[in-house]
Amino acid sequence: MMRASGNSGQNTTPVAPLQFESPTGQFLSQILQTHPHLLPAAIDQQLERLQTDRDAQKKETPPPSQDLPLYRRIAEVKDKERQKALEEIIYCLIVEKFIENEISMIPTILPSSDPLGRVDSWPNQEQKLETVHSPEAFEMIQSHLSLVLGERLVGPLTTLVKISKIRLGKLYAASIMYGYFLKRVDKRFQLERTIKTFPISIDKNQTIFEGSDTGNELWSMNPTIRISDEDSRDDVDRNQLDSGEVNPNQLKSYVMYLDAETLQRYATMRSKEAISLIEKQTQALFGRPDIRIAEDGSLDTSNDEVVGISFSGLTMLVLEAVAFGSFLWDAEDYVESKYNFVTN
């Protein structure tokens, strides 16, 4: 996806690291750049077309047995084409959210000419990224930042650290999943707070979020965010819970009241399209990992590129990933309301 710059009409700059490949995605990206006010109608039109195509395919009469393998192969190709179109519709909705909030997405991280190998030349947009979340959700995001970037608390934000691209990719993908989970649970929290219905069982040692696998073990991080002892002591009064008068800053305490099955469901990606997008967005930023299988069967990552990045840059990466996950949930939810494709 490219955006025109200046008045020449020739130069373009990327507005997102992932490039569209399907005709649907390319069409919508052009609408987003030239006539953004028409994007919602264009997306609805494309979803309606996909639904019509799928319904027509279901009504087709299978051919004689000798032609059945070819028929099934054609059906598989059509299914993959629809999946790619759905992925890029969702991605277009995500990019639109970033643009609406005047947030420039981090571009593909390329080899740096900086003597120290520093790659985080993007502008600081922490404040904009913070405001896309509710205050209750951002409190949990701060805890997530403290956990994954703990060392930033004991040094200046300009401090440069050396880190491999594979580790950065894992951190980014895991933070997308965290943002996705947080959006789901925050919407439930806001709803139940409004209608004054809350769970009544509690497990203070319960896991808040255990990241689910993205489907690609090269990027999978499988992080676990747990409620600390300090959080556990900050209990919500039971009478307040029963009446629904919960402090709006106690989303973490609310999460403690959710049963393990509900947490696991909320921490699971609902569609294969969402899983694929996490992988593609991560690879668009950091490239495909250079992984080899060693003679003993282990993964050899010795060719992994090490880059320099400041704590401020790491913070930006995590905040963008969390926002991406939040926007992903919204986009997936909207598309699913028009085209039933969610599997979980």
Residue pairs with C-beta under 8 A, 6 or more apart in sequence:
1 14
1 15
1 16
1 18
1 19
1 20
1 29
1 32
1 33
1 95
2 12
2 13
2 14
2 15
2 29
2 33
3 12
3 13
3 14
3 15
3 33
4 11
4 12
4 33
5 11
5 12
5 13
14 107
14 108
15 33
15 95
15 99
15 104
15 105
16 91
16 95
16 98
16 105
17 105
17 106
17 107
17 108
17 281
17 284
17 285
18 91
18 280
18 281
18 284
19 284
20 26
20 28
20 29
20 88
20 91
20 92
21 84
21 88
22 81
22 84
22 85
22 88
23 85
24 46
24 50
24 85
24 88
24 89
25 84
25 85
25 87
25 88
25 89
25 91
25 92
27 42
27 46
28 39
28 42
28 43
28 46
28 88
28 89
28 92
29 92
31 38
31 39
31 42
32 39
32 92
32 95
32 96
32 99
36 96
36 99
39 92
39 96
43 89
43 92
43 93
43 335
44 338
46 85
46 89
47 89
47 335
47 338
47 339
48 338
50 82
50 85
50 86
50 339
51 338
51 339
53 78
53 82
54 82
57 75
57 78
62 68
62 71
63 70
63 71
83 272
83 273
83 276
86 273
86 335
86 339
86 341
87 273
87 276
87 277
87 280
89 335
90 273
90 274
90 277
90 328
90 331
90 332
90 335
91 277
91 281
91 331
93 327
93 330
93 331
93 334
93 335
94 277
94 324
94 327
94 328
94 331
95 105
97 132
97 323
97 327
97 330
97 331
98 104
98 105
98 323
98 327
101 128
101 131
101 132
102 128
103 125
103 128
103 129
103 132
103 320
103 323
104 122
104 123
104 125
105 320
106 122
106 285
106 316
106 317
106 320
107 122
108 284
108 285
108 287
109 119
109 165
109 168
109 285
109 286
109 287
109 307
110 119
111 305
112 118
112 119
112 121
112 307
112 308
114 308
116 160
116 308
117 162
117 306
117 307
117 308
118 160
118 307
118 308
118 309
118 310
118 313
119 307
119 308
119 309
119 313
120 309
120 310
120 312
120 313
120 314
120 316
120 317
122 313
122 316
124 312
124 316
125 316
126 315
126 316
126 319
129 316
129 319
129 320
129 322
129 323
130 138
130 141
130 319
132 323
132 326
132 327
133 141
133 182
133 186
133 322
133 323
133 326
134 186
134 190
135 248
135 249
136 186
136 189
136 190
136 248
136 249
136 250
136 251
137 182
137 183
137 186
137 251
137 326
139 249
139 251
139 252
140 182
140 208
140 251
140 252
140 255
141 179
141 182
141 319
141 322
143 225
143 231
143 252
144 175
144 178
144 225
144 318
144 322
145 152
145 315
145 318
145 319
146 153
147 225
148 171
148 174
148 175
148 223
148 318
149 311
149 314
149 315
149 318
151 161
151 311
152 159
152 311
152 314
152 315
155 311
156 311
157 310
157 311
157 312
157 315
158 310
158 311
158 312
159 310
159 311
160 308
160 309
160 310
161 308
161 309
161 310
161 311
161 314
162 306
162 307
162 308
163 306
163 307
163 309
163 314
164 301
164 304
164 305
164 306
164 307
165 286
165 287
165 289
165 304
165 305
165 306
165 307
166 218
166 219
166 286
166 289
166 301
166 304
168 286
168 307
168 309
168 317
169 218
169 219
169 282
169 283
169 285
169 286
169 289
170 219
170 220
170 221
171 221
171 314
171 317
171 318
171 321
172 282
172 285
172 286
172 317
172 318
172 321
173 214
173 219
173 220
173 221
173 278
173 279
173 282
173 321
174 211
174 221
174 222
174 223
174 321
175 317
175 318
175 321
175 322
175 325
176 278
176 281
176 282
176 321
176 322
176 324
176 325
176 328
177 211
177 212
177 214
177 267
177 269
177 278
177 325
178 209
178 211
178 223
178 225
178 321
178 322
178 325
179 321
179 322
179 323
179 324
179 325
179 326
179 328
179 329
180 269
180 274
180 325
180 326
180 328
180 329
181 209
181 266
181 267
181 325
182 209
182 322
182 325
182 326
183 325
183 326
183 329
183 330
184 266
184 329
185 251
185 255
185 258
185 266
186 251
188 266
189 251
189 254
189 255
192 198
192 244
192 254
193 244
193 246
193 248
195 244
196 243
196 244
197 244
198 241
198 242
198 244
198 246
198 254
198 257
199 257
199 258
199 259
200 241
200 242
200 257
201 257
201 259
202 256
202 257
203 256
203 260
204 227
204 232
204 235
204 256
205 226
205 227
205 232
206 227
206 256
206 258
206 260
206 263
207 224
207 225
207 226
207 260
207 263
208 225
208 226
208 227
208 252
208 255
208 256
208 263
209 223
209 224
209 225
209 263
209 267
210 222
210 223
210 224
210 225
210 263
210 264
210 267
211 221
211 222
211 223
211 224
211 267
212 222
212 267
212 268
212 269
213 220
213 222
214 220
214 269
214 275
214 278
214 279
214 282
215 272
215 275
215 276
215 279
216 279
218 289
218 291
219 278
219 279
219 282
219 283
219 289
227 252
227 255
227 256
231 252
231 253
232 256
234 250
234 252
234 253
235 253
236 246
236 247
236 250
236 253
236 254
240 246
240 247
241 257
246 253
246 254
247 253
255 263
258 266
265 344
268 344
269 275
269 278
269 344
270 332
270 336
270 342
270 343
270 344
271 332
271 336
271 341
271 342
271 343
271 344
272 343
273 332
273 341
274 328
274 332
277 328
278 328
281 324
287 305
289 301
289 304
290 301
290 303
290 304
290 305
291 299
291 300
291 301
292 299
292 300
292 303
293 299
293 300
294 300
309 317
332 342
335 341
336 342
